[in-house]
Amino acid sequence: MKHITIAAIAVFFTLSITADVAEAGRISRACMKAGRSAATPSLCRCVQRQANRTLTFADRRIAAKFFRKPQKAQDVRQSDSARLKAFWKRYKAFGQAAKENCGN
């Protein structure tokens, strides 16, 4: 019984660490590195979860750059490219979801 309990704890611990690493995605890291006073680990993880739900992997790569270079967001928003217009629509949906679910 003791060996089963130790094994179960080890599996749980491993899964918890794996989940935390998976959760620390591109958006979350960019959020934390941006240096904004409101950027807490829990807020950035929440924003990452919303990004995972609403943006493609490629979208998240683009969006993460906005934290470091806000002008890039403006450039994308004003672009005439159909691809970037479609991205911006998804990005706005992500922003709204993050605002509603993450509180900021």
C-alpha positions as CSV (number, residue, x, y, z in Angstrom):
1,M,0.0,0.0,0.0
2,K,2.8,2.4,0.9
3,H,4.5,1.9,-2.5
4,I,1.2,2.6,-4.3
5,T,0.7,5.8,-2.4
6,I,4.3,7.0,-3.1
7,A,3.9,6.1,-6.8
8,A,0.5,7.9,-7.0
9,I,2.1,11.0,-5.4
10,A,5.0,10.9,-7.9
11,V,2.7,10.6,-10.8
12,F,0.5,13.5,-9.6
13,F,3.6,15.7,-9.0
14,T,4.9,14.9,-12.5
15,L,1.6,15.7,-14.1
16,S,1.4,19.0,-12.1
17,I,4.8,20.1,-13.3
18,T,4.0,19.1,-16.9
19,A,0.7,21.1,-16.8
20,D,2.5,24.1,-15.4
21,V,5.2,24.0,-18.1
22,A,2.6,23.5,-20.8
23,E,0.6,26.4,-19.4
24,A,3.6,28.7,-19.5
25,G,3.2,29.5,-23.2
26,R,4.5,32.2,-25.5
27,I,1.8,34.7,-24.4
28,S,2.3,34.1,-20.7
29,R,6.0,34.5,-21.0
30,A,5.6,37.7,-23.0
31,C,3.1,39.0,-20.5
32,M,5.5,38.5,-17.6
33,K,8.5,40.0,-19.5
34,A,6.5,43.1,-20.5
35,G,7.2,44.8,-17.2
36,R,3.7,46.0,-16.5
37,S,2.9,46.3,-12.8
38,A,-0.5,44.5,-13.2
39,A,1.2,41.5,-14.9
40,T,1.1,38.8,-12.2
41,P,1.8,35.1,-12.9
42,S,-1.9,34.2,-12.3
43,L,-3.1,37.0,-14.7
44,C,-0.6,36.0,-17.4
45,R,-1.6,32.3,-17.1
46,C,-5.2,33.3,-17.4
47,V,-4.4,35.3,-20.5
48,Q,-2.5,32.4,-21.9
49,R,-5.5,30.0,-21.3
50,Q,-7.7,32.5,-23.3
51,A,-5.1,32.6,-26.1
52,N,-5.0,28.8,-26.2
53,R,-8.8,28.8,-26.6
54,T,-9.2,31.5,-29.2
55,L,-6.0,31.8,-31.2
56,T,-4.1,29.4,-33.4
57,F,-0.5,28.6,-32.6
58,A,0.6,31.0,-35.4
59,D,-1.8,33.7,-34.0
60,R,-0.2,33.3,-30.6
61,R,3.3,33.8,-32.1
62,I,2.1,37.1,-33.6
63,A,0.2,38.3,-30.6
64,A,3.1,37.6,-28.2
65,K,5.2,40.1,-30.1
66,F,2.7,42.8,-29.3
67,F,3.8,42.8,-25.6
68,R,7.3,43.7,-26.6
69,K,6.5,45.9,-29.6
70,P,3.1,47.6,-29.2
71,Q,3.5,49.4,-32.5
72,K,3.4,46.0,-34.2
73,A,-0.2,45.6,-33.1
74,Q,-1.1,49.0,-34.6
75,D,0.6,48.0,-37.8
76,V,-1.3,44.7,-38.0
77,R,-4.6,46.4,-37.2
78,Q,-4.1,48.9,-40.0
79,S,-2.9,46.4,-42.5
80,D,-4.8,45.9,-45.8
81,S,-3.8,42.2,-45.9
82,A,-6.9,39.8,-45.8
83,R,-4.8,37.4,-43.7
84,L,-4.0,40.0,-41.1
85,K,-7.6,41.3,-41.0
86,A,-8.8,37.8,-40.2
87,F,-6.1,37.5,-37.5
88,W,-7.1,40.9,-36.1
89,K,-10.7,39.7,-35.8
90,R,-9.6,36.6,-33.9
91,Y,-7.2,38.7,-31.8
92,K,-10.1,41.1,-30.8
93,A,-12.1,38.0,-29.7
94,F,-9.2,36.8,-27.7
95,G,-8.8,40.2,-26.0
96,Q,-12.5,40.3,-25.1
97,A,-12.4,36.8,-23.7
98,A,-9.3,37.7,-21.7
99,K,-10.9,40.8,-20.4
100,E,-14.1,38.9,-19.3
101,N,-12.3,35.9,-17.8
102,C,-9.1,37.3,-16.4
103,G,-10.5,40.5,-14.9
104,N,-8.2,43.2,-16.5
